[in-house]
Amino acid sequence: MLRRWGDREASSCDARVNPHCDRDGLPVDGRLRLLSFNIQVGISTERYRHYLTRGWQHLLPHPGRAGNLQRIGELLGEYDLVALQEVDGGSLRSGYVNQVEHLAQLADFPFWYQQLNRNLGRLAQHSNGLLSRLQPTLLEDHPLPGPPGRGAILLRFGQGRDALAVVMMHLALGARTRTRQLAYIRERVAGFRHLVLMGDMNTHANDLLEHSPLRDLGLLAPQVEATFPSWRPQRCLDHILLSPSLTLERVEVLSQPISDHLPVAVDIRLPDGLRADLPLALSPSPQGVPA
């Protein structure tokens, strides 16, 4: 049962389709490349003082934002499933560009979704974003408990016992509100054997795995490197948490200080039962002609 929090209701949705991109499908080796990135609406922050001197860019457009989005788009093109936080859905500050849709076009993703969490009209459209090369069999938009402005996107790939559940989120700064949000997410993923939780969780992995409502899920935190602030990382706030049923192939905090957070990347190999239920990407023939 979907719940209502504040003035926005949780709902089942469809991913938006990028008409200019082919549907890639899962790589033939069964590997899924995941990335989580808080892009700070395309603002480049390289020192603490920039929060003050460049803070006006959270309200007004800036010509450097387009170049930053281009760099982000080039980075995202290497991945299959991307969770974006602090994205603008099309307002004055972004030049009325929906940054999720724009990045889907730059990085050739066939499926995308923008979750609007705080609607300030023409001033700002605070959002989370999803980019995917696989079409979800289920997509749910969940506003999270607490003050308005935080949300989670729940995806399902495949069907039945072998389905993969992925939750993309941006959690609150306060510990008490964050606990309520994690309890809500924990309730939504009950019963899934294959599980990925990814996003800006605003706390450390030890807190998530041992002292939060997630502690009984047996999740693994493959990366513990700091992600914030990007110019001198000291805190590990961005995570991709995995259920033990998923095989870890690679984990990396990328040295890409475009935002004030560094992106986190994880490659996993999916179980055979799930791979059989997902479309595979077409591989080119030796002559370079699509097979």
N, C-alpha and C positions, 0 to 999 in steps of 0.2 A: 504494500500500500504506500503510495506516495504521500508526503506530508507537506504542509504549508508552513513556511517560516517567514515572519514579517509580512511584507506586502507582495511577495512573489511565491509562486507555487512550483513545486517540483513537477517535472513533466517529461514524458517520452517525446523524443524529437527525431528528426532525420538529419543526417549529415548533409551539408551542402556539397554540390558537385561542381568541380572546376571543369568547364566544358572544353578547355584548351589543353587538357592533359589526358593521356591514356591511363587506364586503370592497370597499375603495375602488378599487383598481387604479391604474394610472399616469395622471397628468393628461394630458388630451387633447393638450397641446402638447409632450408628450414630455420634459418637464422632471422631474428627480428632485432632491428637496430633501433634503440629507444633514446630519446633526448628530452631533457627537461631544461627550460630556460626562462628565467625572469628577465624580460627584455627592457623593463622600465620605459615603456612606450617609445623606445628608440632613442632615448637620451643617453649620451655618453657621459659617464661620471668617472673621473680619474683621481679625485682627491675629495676628502671630506668637505672642503670649502666649496666644492662644486654644487653640493646640495643647496647652498645659499646663492651662489652666483649664477647657477643655471636652473634654479628652481622655477623661474618664470616659464620654462619650457613645458612644465606640466599644465600650463594654461594657454600658451600661445604657440603658434607654429614657428619652426626654426629650419632654415635650409639644410642644415647638416643632418637632419633626421632621415632624409631620403637615402643618403649615403650609408648611414648606419643600418637601415633596413636592407639595403642591397648586400652589405656584408653578412648580415644575419641570414638572409635568403640563401646565399652561397654556402653557408655553413649547414643549414637545415637540409639541403639537397642530398646529403650523405646518409640520411636516416629514413626509417620506415614509419615511425610513430613518434610524434612530437607533442609535448605539453608546453604551452606558453602561458606565462603569467604576466600581469601588468601590460596588457595589450589594449590599444584604443580601438573601439569599434567604428570610428568615423565621426570626428568632431572638429572644432576649430583648431585645437592644438596639433592634430594630425593632418591638417589640410583636408579634412572630411574624407580621409582614406581609411577604409576598414583594414586595419593592419593584419588581421588574420587572413582575410581573403587575399590581400596583396602578397603576403609571404607564401601562401599556397600557390599563387601564380609564379612567383620568383623561383620557388624550389620545385615546381612541377608536381605538386601533390594533387591527386584526383579528388580527395575528400577533405572537407574542413568544417569546423563548427566554431562559432563565436558564442561564448556564454557571457551575457551582459549582467554584471553584478551591481553596478552603481551607475544609474542613468542621470547625468547632470546636463542633459539636453545638448545644446550646441557647445557647451564648455568642455565636456569630457564624457566618454563612454567607457568606463572602467570594465575590463573584461578579462576572462581567461580564453585561451584558444586551443583548438585541437587541429592537427594536421595528420593525415593518415593515407597510406598507400593501399590499405585494406578497407573494405566497406564493413562497418560494424553491423552485426546482426541485431544489436540493441544499443541505443544511445539515450541516456537520461540526464537531464539538466537539474542539478540540485543546489538551491540556495542553502547555505549552511547556517546552523544556529548562531545566535549572537547578533550584534549590530549589523545592519545591512552592509553588503559590500564584499562578502566572501562566498565562494561557491566551489562546487565540485562537479566534474563531468564523469559519469559512469558509462563505460563501454563494455560490450560483450562481443567477443569474436568466437564463432563456432556455436555449437549447440550441445545441450546435455551435460553429462559428467565431465567431458573433456573441454568444455568451454573455457576461454580465458577471459577473466574480468580485469579491466584496467580502470583505475580511478585517478583522474588528474585533478589537482587541488591547489588552492592557495589559502593557507590557514592563518588564523589570527595571531597577533603579536602576544596577547595576554594568555597566560597558562590556563586559567579557568575556562575561558571561552574556547580555547584550543581543545581542551579535554572534552567539552560538549560536542564540538565538531567531529572529533575522532570517534566518539561514541556513536554518533549518527552514521558515520561512514562504516564503522564496524558492523552495525546492524544491516546496512545495505549489502555488504559482501558476504554475509553469512551463507554458507553452503557452497561457495566456490572453492574448488581444489587448486586451480591455477590462478594466481593473483599477482597483479602489479599495482603498486601505489606510487605515484610520482608527482613531484611538484615542489613548490616553495613551502616548506612546512614550518619555517620559523622556529625550529628547535633542533637539537642534536639527535642523532640516531639512537643513542643510549636511552634518552627520554622516551622516544617513540616505541622502542622495542621492549623496554622493561618497566616503564612507569606510566603507560597510557592505556586506553581501552584496546589498543592493538596487541597487547602483550601476550594474549593467548593464541594468536594466529601462527606463531612460529616463523614469522617473516625474517628474512635476511637483509642486512644493509651492506651491500658489497663495497660501497665507497665510504670512506670516513675523512677524505681530504676536505679542507676548508674551501668554501665557495663564496664567502662574503667577508669584507668588500673585495671586489675584483682586483683592485690595484695592490692590495696587501692582504690576502685571504687569512682570516683568523677564526671564522666560525663556519661550521658545516650546517647550513640551513636548507640546502636543496638536496633532495633524495630521490632515488628510485629503489623502492623496497620490493623484494621478490619472495614468492612462496618457494619452499624447498623443492617443489616438483619441477621447477624451471632451471635449466642448466645454464650457468653463467659462462660466457665466452670471453668477455672483455668488459672492463670498467675504467672510466677515465673522467677526471675533471679537466675540461678543455681550457687551455691557456688562451682564452678569447675575451679580453677585457673590454667588450663593446658596451655592456651595461654595468650596473654596480654589482651584479651577481655573475658568477661564472657558470656556464652550462655544464650539466652532468650527462654523460653518455654511458649506456650499458648495452651490450650485445647479449642476447639470450638465444638458446636453441630450444625450440618448442617440442613438447612431447609428440610422439608419432601419432597418437590418436587425434590430437588437435591439428597437426599438419595435414592429415588426410581430409579434414573438414574445411580447409581454407584454400582459396584459389592460388595457384602458383604463377609467378611471373614467367613470361615467355623469354627464352634465351635466344640470342641471335645465332644464326647458322654460321659455319666457318666462312662463308662467302660474304658475311655481313648483311645478309638478307634475313628479315624476321622469319623465324621458323613457324 
